[in-house]
Amino acid sequence: MRISLGSLARRLGFYRRRRLAGRLVVRPRDLYAVWQEEHIARLLDFLKVDCVFDVGANRAQFVRMLRDRVDYQGRIVSFEPI
């Protein structure tokens, strides 16, 4: 299944986008994030992952990305080592 980056950005709900001359403009770092999220989603699905360990969770940015953008429903164990 091929998905254009523009449709993927819309599907993932990127808020940092705008239209310029009728075309969708997405910043390069947002394109990397789109690729990263799609890659993680496919990897988790392919490997049938049911638990993710987030070591060095800080403020749980990775957990929020997994839940909100990748739609991961499995268990996530996150902690910040001291």
Steps between C-alpha positions, in 0.01 A plus 500: 500500500648833395403816684609847399673705769233768472215256568700338778562840662128576481410157639736542794360846569804722463420847621812664356396508138371763267398545143719692260388546141248218544757248625542354844822620661647290780828589668788251447515403867127422490558278195756306700249465783240367253748246368605403853142449620402296194815288537434435870136411431597247234779355716273454803236338282746274316667377820167469686638705791276502808726687747736795453765613752573872492826534693585864560139614474566862607154656441352203310529654153556159339202352685274780380622453143430125519151550640389804301668468161590132460183380678688235699264325741742267682667539836766769541739490795684831530745625759782747547807344661676703764 
